[in-house]
Amino acid sequence: MRFGVINEALKGQTVCGDAYFIKEFENKVLIAVIDGLGHGSDAAVAANRAVEYLESHYEKSLTEIIKGCHEELKKTRGAAIGLALIDLDRSVLRYAGVGNIEARVRSRTTIRPVSVNGILGYNLRKVKEEEFPYNPGDLIILHSDGISGKFDFNLFPPEFLGQHPQTIAERIAAEFCRERDDFTIVVARQDKMEN
């Protein structure tokens, strides 16, 4: 699995209120993007607390991780989170999110997992886990709302989407980042196996 990541603070801020987490284990890959509410140091505290929880609980189910992060963030200003778990043995992608993290998957069709409304640490009514088929070569993108929702795979030529995930992350960030927020984008793709 290859990754591209951009994690940048709002211009003029010294810390980023967004964070990300990537863990490869037992032929699975867990990717998380966390957006602490607002920006600056208080947002960073919330996002980093979620990362600390993920570092020691990444093997739990996505629902358990979100519920655990919710408890951990109760003394912070709260955060949004998106979690994608790629199970390479089962060829499935599971997704669960709370708040305004977006996930997009370019597979044989375009897959748009959905995050439920809420804020970790404040109001978590339910967790919704979705499962989708996964194929090597699928392009997986998670991003915070610092990247405009106007971004769409169809705006790019197919050959561009075949480039290294870092190149893809940099171009999407350059074209779709919002000037008034922190932003984070994680792009992941497992290269197809050659016969």
GROMACS elastic network, one bead per residue, 0.5 to 0.9 nm:
[ bonds ]
;  ai    aj funct       b0    kb
    1    24     6  0.87659   500
    1    29     6  0.82939   500
    1   188     6  0.66664   500
    1   189     6  0.55191   500
    1   191     6  0.66830   500
    2   164     6  0.76104   500
    2   165     6  0.66512   500
    2   166     6  0.85765   500
    2   187     6  0.82567   500
    2   188     6  0.56610   500
    2   189     6  0.54801   500
    2   190     6  0.60543   500
    2   191     6  0.76440   500
    3   164     6  0.79313   500
    3   165     6  0.53934   500
    3   166     6  0.64034   500
    3   186     6  0.69481   500
    3   187     6  0.55486   500
    3   189     6  0.67021   500
    3   190     6  0.88061   500
    4   164     6  0.75185   500
    4   167     6  0.71771   500
    4   168     6  0.73460   500
    4   169     6  0.57029   500
    4   170     6  0.80211   500
    4   185     6  0.79297   500
    4   186     6  0.56904   500
    4   188     6  0.64624   500
    5    20     6  0.86082   500
    5   165     6  0.80270   500
    5   166     6  0.62642   500
    5   169     6  0.63237   500
    5   170     6  0.80849   500
    5   184     6  0.73342   500
    5   185     6  0.57312   500
    5   187     6  0.64366   500
    5   188     6  0.88124   500
    6   166     6  0.81597   500
    6   169     6  0.66668   500
    6   170     6  0.70139   500
    6   173     6  0.75721   500
    6   183     6  0.76797   500
    6   184     6  0.54657   500
    6   185     6  0.54273   500
    6   186     6  0.67665   500
    7    16     6  0.74111   500
    7    18     6  0.70149   500
    7    19     6  0.70040   500
    7    20     6  0.78822   500
    7   182     6  0.77322   500
    7   183     6  0.58872   500
    7   185     6  0.66779   500
    7   186     6  0.85592   500
    8    11     6  0.84823   500
    8    15     6  0.83829   500
    8    16     6  0.60135   500
    8    17     6  0.87444   500
    8    18     6  0.78522   500
    8   182     6  0.57699   500
    8   183     6  0.54937   500
    8   184     6  0.64374   500
    9    12     6  0.79493   500
    9    13     6  0.60082   500
    9    14     6  0.69261   500
    9    15     6  0.58699   500
    9    17     6  0.68576   500
    9    18     6  0.77003   500
    9    39     6  0.78732   500
    9    40     6  0.78956   500
    9   181     6  0.72863   500
    9   183     6  0.66551   500
    9   184     6  0.88034   500
   10    13     6  0.55789   500
   10    14     6  0.83214   500
   10    15     6  0.82915   500
   10    16     6  0.69654   500
   10    17     6  0.85480   500
   10    39     6  0.72853   500
   10    40     6  0.80734   500
   10   146     6  0.89379   500
   10   179     6  0.71510   500
   10   180     6  0.63141   500
   10   183     6  0.75125   500
   11    14     6  0.83694   500
   11   179     6  0.75200   500
   11   180     6  0.77419   500
   11   181     6  0.80430   500
   11   182     6  0.80670   500
   13    16     6  0.72417   500
   13    39     6  0.81598   500
   13    40     6  0.62215   500
   13    41     6  0.87358   500
   13   182     6  0.89496   500
   14    40     6  0.73721   500
   14    41     6  0.83098   500
   15    18     6  0.89311   500
   15    39     6  0.82497   500
   15    40     6  0.57289   500
   15    41     6  0.61161   500
   15    43     6  0.89604   500
   15    44     6  0.68042   500
   16    19     6  0.74053   500
   16    36     6  0.89365   500
   16    39     6  0.67814   500
   16    40     6  0.61440   500
   16    41     6  0.74536   500
   16    43     6  0.76828   500
   16    44     6  0.59087   500
   16   182     6  0.60509   500
   16   183     6  0.80879   500
   17    34     6  0.84764   500
   17    35     6  0.62307   500
   17    36     6  0.51807   500
   17    37     6  0.74349   500
   17    38     6  0.71602   500
   17    40     6  0.55543   500
   17    41     6  0.66991   500
   17    42     6  0.74281   500
   17    45     6  0.75805   500
   17    46     6  0.78235   500
   17    47     6  0.63766   500
   17    48     6  0.84322   500
   17   181     6  0.89222   500
   17   182     6  0.63270   500
   17   183     6  0.84421   500
   18    33     6  0.74412   500
   18    34     6  0.55667   500
   18    36     6  0.57654   500
   18    37     6  0.87568   500
   18    39     6  0.79144   500
   18    43     6  0.73152   500
   18    44     6  0.64018   500
   18    46     6  0.89023   500
   18    47     6  0.59477   500
   18    48     6  0.82333   500
   18    79     6  0.88791   500
   18   144     6  0.75748   500
   18   182     6  0.63603   500
   18   183     6  0.65588   500
   18   184     6  0.63437   500
   19    32     6  0.83002   500
   19    33     6  0.60106   500
   19    34     6  0.51239   500
   19    35     6  0.65057   500
   19    36     6  0.80443   500
   19    44     6  0.75667   500
   19    47     6  0.56172   500
   19    48     6  0.65241   500
   19    50     6  0.86256   500
   19    51     6  0.73060   500
   19   183     6  0.89894   500
   19   184     6  0.71163   500
   20    31     6  0.74928   500
   20    32     6  0.54100   500
   20    34     6  0.59127   500
   20    35     6  0.87123   500
   20    47     6  0.83219   500
   20    48     6  0.87174   500
   20    51     6  0.71428   500
   20   184     6  0.75337   500
   20   185     6  0.84894   500
   20   186     6  0.78101   500
   21    30     6  0.77288   500
   21    31     6  0.57491   500
   21    33     6  0.66125   500
   21    34     6  0.83695   500
   21    51     6  0.63438   500
   21    54     6  0.75512   500
   21    55     6  0.81083   500
   22    29     6  0.71916   500
   22    30     6  0.56681   500
   22    32     6  0.64992   500
   23    28     6  0.82123   500
   23    29     6  0.56958   500
   23    30     6  0.51733   500
   23    31     6  0.67017   500
   23    55     6  0.83345   500
   23    58     6  0.75918   500
   24    27     6  0.69849   500
   24    28     6  0.57567   500
   24    30     6  0.64440   500
   24    31     6  0.88348   500
   25    28     6  0.52716   500
   25    29     6  0.63588   500
   25    30     6  0.82209   500
   25    59     6  0.83987   500
   26    29     6  0.83498   500
   26    87     6  0.88748   500
   27    86     6  0.85755   500
   27    87     6  0.66426   500
   27    88     6  0.57021   500
   27    89     6  0.65850   500
   28    85     6  0.68993   500
   28    86     6  0.55041   500
   28    88     6  0.57302   500
   28    89     6  0.77354   500
   29    84     6  0.80142   500
   29    85     6  0.56361   500
   29    86     6  0.50848   500
   29    87     6  0.67610   500
   29    88     6  0.79838   500
   30    58     6  0.73927   500
   30    59     6  0.89287   500
   30    83     6  0.70610   500
   30    84     6  0.57964   500
   30    86     6  0.64785   500
   30    87     6  0.88197   500
   31    82     6  0.81227   500
   31    83     6  0.57582   500
   31    84     6  0.51977   500
   31    85     6  0.64328   500
   31    86     6  0.83984   500
   31   142     6  0.81127   500
   31   186     6  0.80100   500
   31   188     6  0.87478   500
   32    51     6  0.84954   500
   32    54     6  0.86806   500
   32    81     6  0.69320   500
   32    82     6  0.55170   500
   32    84     6  0.64607   500
   32    85     6  0.87641   500
   32   142     6  0.76551   500
   32   186     6  0.84669   500
   33    47     6  0.88940   500
   33    80     6  0.82738   500
   33    81     6  0.57525   500
   33    82     6  0.53740   500
   33    83     6  0.68589   500
   33   101     6  0.71411   500
   33   142     6  0.65400   500
   33   143     6  0.65389   500
   33   144     6  0.68389   500
   33   184     6  0.72237   500
   33   185     6  0.76674   500
   33   186     6  0.75689   500
   34    46     6  0.87624   500
   34    47     6  0.56144   500
   34    48     6  0.84084   500
   34    50     6  0.74207   500
   34    51     6  0.80177   500
   34    79     6  0.65724   500
   34    80     6  0.56577   500
   34    82     6  0.66096   500
   34    83     6  0.88320   500
   34   101     6  0.75588   500
   34   143     6  0.87773   500
   34   144     6  0.72698   500
   34   184     6  0.84483   500
   35    38     6  0.82364   500
   35    39     6  0.86773   500
   35    43     6  0.74907   500
   35    44     6  0.83400   500
   35    46     6  0.82647   500
   35    47     6  0.60427   500
   35    78     6  0.86685   500
   35    79     6  0.53218   500
   35    80     6  0.50785   500
   35    81     6  0.64234   500
   35    99     6  0.87995   500
   35   100     6  0.82622   500
   35   101     6  0.75498   500
   35   144     6  0.62284   500
   35   145     6  0.81024   500
   35   182     6  0.83556   500
   35   183     6  0.83321   500
   35   184     6  0.82732   500
   36    39     6  0.69090   500
   36    40     6  0.89347   500
   36    42     6  0.77378   500
   36    44     6  0.60777   500
   36    45     6  0.76478   500
   36    46     6  0.53651   500
   36    48     6  0.84953   500
   36    76     6  0.89849   500
   36    77     6  0.73080   500
   36    78     6  0.59840   500
   36    80     6  0.64360   500
   36    81     6  0.86902   500
   37    42     6  0.81458   500
   37    43     6  0.53399   500
   37    44     6  0.87218   500
   37    46     6  0.78584   500
   37    47     6  0.85634   500
   37    77     6  0.62559   500
   37    78     6  0.58173   500
   37    79     6  0.52023   500
   37    80     6  0.73598   500
   37   119     6  0.85000   500
   38    42     6  0.80977   500
   38    43     6  0.58651   500
   38    77     6  0.85809   500
   38    79     6  0.88750   500
   38   181     6  0.79041   500
   38   182     6  0.85373   500
   39    42     6  0.70960   500
   39    43     6  0.50639   500
   39    44     6  0.72072   500
   39   181     6  0.69657   500
   39   182     6  0.65464   500
   40    43     6  0.55598   500
   40    44     6  0.62539   500
   40    45     6  0.88682   500
   40   182     6  0.86616   500
   41    45     6  0.61518   500
   41    46     6  0.87968   500
   42    45     6  0.51235   500
   42    46     6  0.65864   500
   42    47     6  0.88393   500
   42    76     6  0.74371   500
   42    77     6  0.68131   500
   43    46     6  0.52976   500
   43    47     6  0.62799   500
   43    48     6  0.85794   500
   43    76     6  0.81612   500
   43    77     6  0.67583   500
   43    78     6  0.76160   500
   43    79     6  0.76001   500
   44    47     6  0.50746   500
   44    48     6  0.58463   500
   44    49     6  0.83261   500
   45    48     6  0.52705   500
   45    49     6  0.60477   500
   45    50     6  0.87330   500
   45    76     6  0.71401   500
   45    77     6  0.84474   500
   46    49     6  0.52116   500
   46    50     6  0.65028   500
   46    51     6  0.89136   500
   46    72     6  0.88806   500
   46    73     6  0.62156   500
   46    75     6  0.86352   500
   46    76     6  0.54597   500
   46    77     6  0.63975   500
   46    78     6  0.57889   500
   46    79     6  0.62640   500
   46   121     6  0.89225   500
   47    50     6  0.52694   500
   47    51     6  0.64991   500
   47    52     6  0.89012   500
   47    73     6  0.86680   500
   47    78     6  0.79882   500
   47    79     6  0.64146   500
   47    80     6  0.85025   500
   47    81     6  0.87943   500
   48    52     6  0.62023   500
   48    53     6  0.86407   500
   49    52     6  0.50750   500
   49    53     6  0.63520   500
   49    54     6  0.87214   500
   49    69     6  0.80211   500
   49    72     6  0.70830   500
   49    73     6  0.69128   500
   49    76     6  0.86791   500
   50    53     6  0.50990   500
   50    54     6  0.62511   500
   50    55     6  0.87289   500
   50    68     6  0.88719   500
   50    69     6  0.55986   500
   50    70     6  0.85078   500
   50    72     6  0.72097   500
   50    73     6  0.71377   500
   50    79     6  0.83875   500
   50    81     6  0.86687   500
   51    55     6  0.61621   500
   51    56     6  0.89769   500
   51    69     6  0.87930   500
   52    55     6  0.51625   500
   52    56     6  0.68960   500
   52    57     6  0.88210   500
   53    56     6  0.56558   500
   53    57     6  0.60778   500
   53    58     6  0.80760   500
   53    65     6  0.80443   500
   53    68     6  0.75392   500
   53    69     6  0.64391   500
   53    72     6  0.75310   500
   54    57     6  0.50096   500
   54    58     6  0.50593   500
   54    59     6  0.87404   500
   54    65     6  0.71502   500
   54    69     6  0.79698   500
   55    58     6  0.60441   500
   56    59     6  0.82262   500
   57    60     6  0.57733   500
   57    64     6  0.88472   500
   57    65     6  0.68059   500
   57    68     6  0.86305   500
   58    61     6  0.80169   500
   58    62     6  0.85273   500
   58    65     6  0.72562   500
   59    62     6  0.88097   500
   59    65     6  0.86956   500
   60    63     6  0.80985   500
   60    64     6  0.60194   500
   60    65     6  0.61328   500
   61    64     6  0.51717   500
   61    65     6  0.62045   500
   61    66     6  0.86976   500
   62    65     6  0.50438   500
   62    66     6  0.61963   500
   62    67     6  0.86262   500
   62    83     6  0.69392   500
   62    84     6  0.82515   500
   62    85     6  0.78842   500
   62    94     6  0.81211   500
   62    95     6  0.75629   500
   62    96     6  0.63574   500
   62    97     6  0.88521   500
   62   127     6  0.87388   500
   62   129     6  0.72065   500
   63    66     6  0.52421   500
   63    67     6  0.62067   500
   63    68     6  0.85427   500
   63    96     6  0.72512   500
   63   127     6  0.60550   500
   63   128     6  0.75831   500
   63   129     6  0.70035   500
   64    67     6  0.51313   500
   64    68     6  0.59924   500
   64    69     6  0.85218   500
   65    68     6  0.50598   500
   65    69     6  0.60648   500
   65    70     6  0.84971   500
   65    83     6  0.89949   500
   66    69     6  0.50905   500
   66    70     6  0.60798   500
   66    71     6  0.87641   500
   66    81     6  0.79629   500
   66    83     6  0.85822   500
   66    96     6  0.81661   500
   66    97     6  0.79810   500
   66    98     6  0.81113   500
   66   120     6  0.77351   500
   66   127     6  0.75542   500
   67    70     6  0.50157   500
   67    71     6  0.64833   500
   67    72     6  0.87866   500
   67   120     6  0.82571   500
   67   124     6  0.80595   500
   67   127     6  0.81401   500
   68    71     6  0.52427   500
   68    72     6  0.62744   500
   68    73     6  0.87090   500
   69    73     6  0.60245   500
   69    74     6  0.87240   500
   69   120     6  0.67762   500
   69   121     6  0.74639   500
   70    73     6  0.53307   500
   70    74     6  0.65061   500
   70    78     6  0.81707   500
   70    79     6  0.87200   500
   70   119     6  0.80958   500
   70   122     6  0.74581   500
   70   123     6  0.84341   500
   70   124     6  0.72615   500
   71    74     6  0.55752   500
   71    75     6  0.86463   500
   71   120     6  0.79301   500
   71   121     6  0.61103   500
   72    75     6  0.73864   500
   72    76     6  0.83471   500
   72   120     6  0.87213   500
   72   121     6  0.70421   500
   73    76     6  0.51623   500
   73    77     6  0.74572   500
   73    78     6  0.57400   500
   73    79     6  0.76853   500
   73   120     6  0.64130   500
   73   122     6  0.80609   500
   74    77     6  0.76330   500
   74    78     6  0.69164   500
   74   120     6  0.76330   500
   74   122     6  0.64000   500
   75    78     6  0.80154   500
   75   121     6  0.72502   500
   76    79     6  0.84956   500
   76   121     6  0.70082   500
   77   120     6  0.89476   500
   77   121     6  0.73943   500
   77   122     6  0.82312   500
   78   119     6  0.60356   500
   78   120     6  0.53014   500
   78   122     6  0.64624   500
   79    98     6  0.85187   500
   79    99     6  0.77178   500
   79   118     6  0.89964   500
   79   119     6  0.56415   500
   79   120     6  0.51693   500
   79   121     6  0.71180   500
   79   122     6  0.87657   500
   80    97     6  0.76162   500
   80    98     6  0.54699   500
   80   100     6  0.61376   500
   80   101     6  0.64513   500
   80   118     6  0.76188   500
   80   119     6  0.56704   500
   80   120     6  0.60806   500
   80   144     6  0.84539   500
   81    96     6  0.83818   500
   81    97     6  0.54396   500
   81    98     6  0.53482   500
   81    99     6  0.64597   500
   81   100     6  0.76653   500
   81   101     6  0.60290   500
   81   115     6  0.84268   500
   81   119     6  0.84788   500
   81   120     6  0.76058   500
   81   144     6  0.85678   500
   82    95     6  0.74587   500
   82    96     6  0.60944   500
   82    98     6  0.64537   500
   82    99     6  0.80127   500
   82   100     6  0.83250   500
   82   101     6  0.54298   500
   82   102     6  0.71155   500
   82   103     6  0.73878   500
   82   115     6  0.71099   500
   82   142     6  0.71767   500
   82   143     6  0.82936   500
   82   144     6  0.86244   500
   83    94     6  0.81039   500
   83    95     6  0.56328   500
   83    96     6  0.53877   500
   83    97     6  0.59182   500
   83   103     6  0.87326   500
   83   142     6  0.83567   500
   84    93     6  0.67728   500
   84    94     6  0.56934   500
   84    96     6  0.68004   500
   84    97     6  0.85389   500
   84   103     6  0.81959   500
   84   140     6  0.87216   500
   84   142     6  0.81657   500
   85    92     6  0.82734   500
   85    93     6  0.56428   500
   85    94     6  0.50910   500
   85    95     6  0.64228   500
   85    96     6  0.89109   500
   86    90     6  0.87823   500
   86    91     6  0.75038   500
   86    92     6  0.60666   500
   86    94     6  0.64602   500
   86    95     6  0.88205   500
   86   134     6  0.74628   500
   87    90     6  0.55489   500
   87    91     6  0.57548   500
   87    92     6  0.53959   500
   87    93     6  0.62036   500
   87    94     6  0.79715   500
   87   134     6  0.81370   500
   88    92     6  0.69075   500
   88    93     6  0.84931   500
   88   134     6  0.79010   500
   88   135     6  0.85343   500
   88   136     6  0.84456   500
   89    92     6  0.81386   500
   90    93     6  0.88430   500
   90   133     6  0.88636   500
   90   134     6  0.84555   500
   91   132     6  0.87303   500
   91   133     6  0.61109   500
   91   135     6  0.62678   500
   91   136     6  0.83728   500
   92   131     6  0.65880   500
   92   132     6  0.56295   500
   92   135     6  0.78794   500
   93   130     6  0.82000   500
   93   131     6  0.56767   500
   93   132     6  0.51823   500
   93   133     6  0.61251   500
   93   134     6  0.55262   500
   94   113     6  0.89502   500
   94   129     6  0.66247   500
   94   130     6  0.55178   500
   94   132     6  0.63908   500
   94   133     6  0.88323   500
   95   103     6  0.83227   500
   95   113     6  0.65443   500
   95   114     6  0.80796   500
   95   115     6  0.84346   500
   95   128     6  0.82033   500
   95   129     6  0.55621   500
   95   130     6  0.52365   500
   95   131     6  0.65118   500
   95   132     6  0.83580   500
   96   113     6  0.79017   500
   96   114     6  0.75594   500
   96   115     6  0.63127   500
   96   116     6  0.81570   500
   96   127     6  0.69122   500
   96   128     6  0.57833   500
   96   130     6  0.65240   500
   97   100     6  0.81999   500
   97   101     6  0.68684   500
   97   102     6  0.82766   500
   97   103     6  0.88079   500
   97   113     6  0.85992   500
   97   114     6  0.70225   500
   97   116     6  0.61624   500
   97   117     6  0.86282   500
   97   127     6  0.74699   500
   97   128     6  0.74522   500
   97   129     6  0.79897   500
   98   101     6  0.72393   500
   98   114     6  0.88217   500
   98   115     6  0.50410   500
   98   117     6  0.57753   500
   98   118     6  0.56382   500
   98   119     6  0.64780   500
   98   120     6  0.70931   500
   98   124     6  0.78171   500
   98   126     6  0.89012   500
   98   127     6  0.74813   500
   98   128     6  0.87572   500
   99   102     6  0.88046   500
   99   115     6  0.60874   500
   99   116     6  0.61016   500
   99   117     6  0.50265   500
   99   118     6  0.52054   500
   99   119     6  0.58739   500
   99   120     6  0.80671   500
  100   115     6  0.69292   500
  100   116     6  0.83510   500
  100   117     6  0.76714   500
  100   118     6  0.87085   500
  100   143     6  0.89857   500
  100   144     6  0.67798   500
  100   145     6  0.61336   500
  101   114     6  0.88065   500
  101   115     6  0.68272   500
  101   142     6  0.70226   500
  101   143     6  0.58317   500
  101   145     6  0.62635   500
  102   112     6  0.82245   500
  102   113     6  0.77232   500
  102   114     6  0.73009   500
  102   115     6  0.71447   500
  102   141     6  0.80955   500
  102   142     6  0.56807   500
  102   143     6  0.54638   500
  102   144     6  0.64658   500
  102   145     6  0.74602   500
  102   149     6  0.79533   500
  103   111     6  0.84900   500
  103   112     6  0.62621   500
  103   113     6  0.58510   500
  103   114     6  0.73500   500
  103   115     6  0.83368   500
  103   140     6  0.74486   500
  103   141     6  0.56157   500
  103   143     6  0.66173   500
  104   110     6  0.72679   500
  104   111     6  0.59296   500
  104   113     6  0.66728   500
  104   139     6  0.81534   500
  104   140     6  0.60197   500
  104   141     6  0.52112   500
  104   142     6  0.65567   500
  104   143     6  0.88273   500
  104   152     6  0.89176   500
  104   153     6  0.87972   500
  105   109     6  0.82933   500
  105   110     6  0.57662   500
  105   112     6  0.65073   500
  105   113     6  0.81638   500
  105   138     6  0.67595   500
  105   139     6  0.55502   500
  105   141     6  0.62510   500
  105   142     6  0.87949   500
  106   109     6  0.62749   500
  106   111     6  0.63942   500
  106   112     6  0.89346   500
  106   137     6  0.89382   500
  106   138     6  0.56610   500
  106   139     6  0.50206   500
  106   140     6  0.65929   500
  106   141     6  0.85539   500
  106   153     6  0.75011   500
  107   110     6  0.57653   500
  107   111     6  0.71070   500
  107   133     6  0.87464   500
  107   134     6  0.75409   500
  107   135     6  0.71294   500
  107   137     6  0.76976   500
  107   139     6  0.66855   500
  107   140     6  0.85858   500
  108   111     6  0.89530   500
  108   135     6  0.85382   500
  108   138     6  0.79365   500
  110   153     6  0.83241   500
  111   132     6  0.80070   500
  113   130     6  0.70313   500
  113   131     6  0.87682   500
  113   132     6  0.87454   500
  114   128     6  0.84984   500
  114   130     6  0.82293   500
  115   118     6  0.89700   500
  115   127     6  0.86815   500
  115   128     6  0.76532   500
  116   124     6  0.89683   500
  116   125     6  0.88722   500
  116   126     6  0.76570   500
  116   127     6  0.70558   500
  116   128     6  0.69462   500
  117   123     6  0.87499   500
  117   124     6  0.80047   500
  117   125     6  0.83349   500
  117   126     6  0.88139   500
  118   122     6  0.76192   500
  118   123     6  0.53589   500
  118   124     6  0.53798   500
  118   125     6  0.71580   500
  118   126     6  0.86491   500
  119   122     6  0.54310   500
  119   123     6  0.53124   500
  119   124     6  0.62376   500
  120   123     6  0.64349   500
  120   124     6  0.62190   500
  121   124     6  0.75483   500
  124   127     6  0.76014   500
  134   137     6  0.88869   500
  134   138     6  0.69305   500
  135   138     6  0.56884   500
  135   190     6  0.86519   500
  135   192     6  0.84885   500
  136   139     6  0.87593   500
  136   189     6  0.74454   500
  136   190     6  0.53895   500
  136   191     6  0.61685   500
  136   192     6  0.50833   500
  136   193     6  0.76304   500
  137   162     6  0.87110   500
  137   189     6  0.57909   500
  137   190     6  0.53385   500
  137   191     6  0.52523   500
  137   192     6  0.51575   500
  137   193     6  0.88169   500
  138   188     6  0.83216   500
  138   189     6  0.59446   500
  138   190     6  0.71079   500
  138   191     6  0.85426   500
  138   192     6  0.88600   500
  139   161     6  0.79174   500
  139   162     6  0.86539   500
  139   165     6  0.83271   500
  139   187     6  0.70968   500
  139   188     6  0.59870   500
  139   189     6  0.50277   500
  139   190     6  0.80149   500
  140   186     6  0.80521   500
  140   187     6  0.56850   500
  140   188     6  0.51189   500
  140   189     6  0.63426   500
  141   169     6  0.85957   500
  141   185     6  0.70321   500
  141   186     6  0.56581   500
  141   188     6  0.64886   500
  142   184     6  0.82340   500
  142   185     6  0.57919   500
  142   186     6  0.53530   500
  142   187     6  0.67438   500
  142   188     6  0.88669   500
  143   146     6  0.77066   500
  143   147     6  0.65361   500
  143   183     6  0.75278   500
  143   184     6  0.55236   500
  143   186     6  0.63493   500
  143   187     6  0.86635   500
  144   147     6  0.60776   500
  144   148     6  0.86852   500
  144   182     6  0.82326   500
  144   183     6  0.58349   500
  144   184     6  0.54727   500
  144   185     6  0.66574   500
  145   148     6  0.62722   500
  145   149     6  0.73294   500
  145   177     6  0.86679   500
  145   178     6  0.81879   500
  145   181     6  0.80023   500
  145   182     6  0.83658   500
  145   183     6  0.68795   500
  145   184     6  0.82634   500
  146   173     6  0.89731   500
  146   176     6  0.83746   500
  146   177     6  0.57033   500
  146   178     6  0.52324   500
  146   179     6  0.78878   500
  146   180     6  0.77173   500
  146   181     6  0.52630   500
  146   182     6  0.55544   500
  146   184     6  0.68947   500
  146   185     6  0.88414   500
  147   150     6  0.84652   500
  147   151     6  0.77610   500
  147   172     6  0.80700   500
  147   173     6  0.66798   500
  147   175     6  0.88878   500
  147   176     6  0.53976   500
  147   178     6  0.58713   500
  147   181     6  0.87674   500
  147   182     6  0.88387   500
  147   183     6  0.61319   500
  147   184     6  0.74384   500
  147   185     6  0.76261   500
  148   151     6  0.60937   500
  148   176     6  0.53135   500
  148   177     6  0.60903   500
  148   178     6  0.63928   500
  149   152     6  0.79044   500
  149   176     6  0.82057   500
  150   176     6  0.75435   500
  151   154     6  0.87851   500
  151   155     6  0.75876   500
  151   172     6  0.74267   500
  151   175     6  0.84539   500
  151   176     6  0.64069   500
  152   155     6  0.56817   500
  152   156     6  0.78523   500
  153   156     6  0.58025   500
  153   157     6  0.83772   500
  153   158     6  0.86585   500
  153   161     6  0.80376   500
  154   157     6  0.72945   500
  154   158     6  0.83712   500
  156   159     6  0.83161   500
  156   160     6  0.64918   500
  156   161     6  0.70484   500
  157   160     6  0.54299   500
  157   161     6  0.68373   500
  158   161     6  0.51999   500
  158   162     6  0.66494   500
  159   162     6  0.51508   500
  159   163     6  0.70396   500
  160   163     6  0.55102   500
  160   164     6  0.89249   500
  160   167     6  0.87624   500
  160   168     6  0.74208   500
  161   164     6  0.82029   500
  161   165     6  0.83004   500
  161   168     6  0.67468   500
  162   165     6  0.82980   500
  162   168     6  0.86021   500
  163   166     6  0.82810   500
  163   167     6  0.65155   500
  163   168     6  0.66864   500
  164   167     6  0.54320   500
  164   168     6  0.65651   500
  164   169     6  0.88661   500
  164   189     6  0.84152   500
  165   168     6  0.50069   500
  165   169     6  0.60647   500
  165   170     6  0.85835   500
  165   186     6  0.83181   500
  165   187     6  0.53358   500
  165   188     6  0.59881   500
  165   189     6  0.68465   500
  166   169     6  0.50348   500
  166   170     6  0.61232   500
  166   171     6  0.86738   500
  166   186     6  0.85536   500
  166   187     6  0.70951   500
  166   188     6  0.87422   500
  167   170     6  0.52216   500
  167   171     6  0.63274   500
  167   172     6  0.87269   500
  168   171     6  0.53328   500
  168   172     6  0.62081   500
  168   173     6  0.85350   500
  168   187     6  0.73095   500
  169   172     6  0.53076   500
  169   173     6  0.60357   500
  169   174     6  0.85058   500
  169   185     6  0.64313   500
  169   186     6  0.68341   500
  169   187     6  0.60427   500
  170   173     6  0.51714   500
  170   174     6  0.60376   500
  170   175     6  0.86494   500
  170   185     6  0.88426   500
  171   174     6  0.50226   500
  171   175     6  0.61503   500
  171   176     6  0.83693   500
  172   175     6  0.52630   500
  172   176     6  0.56979   500
  172   177     6  0.75641   500
  172   185     6  0.85043   500
  173   176     6  0.53217   500
  173   177     6  0.50093   500
  173   178     6  0.87793   500
  173   183     6  0.81925   500
  173   184     6  0.83581   500
  173   185     6  0.74119   500
  174   177     6  0.61719   500
  177   180     6  0.89016   500
  177   181     6  0.83871   500
  177   182     6  0.87888   500
  177   183     6  0.68525   500
  178   181     6  0.60915   500
  178   182     6  0.80847   500
  178   183     6  0.76865   500
  179   182     6  0.82352   500
  189   192     6  0.89459   500
  190   193     6  0.87742   500
  191   194     6  0.88700   500
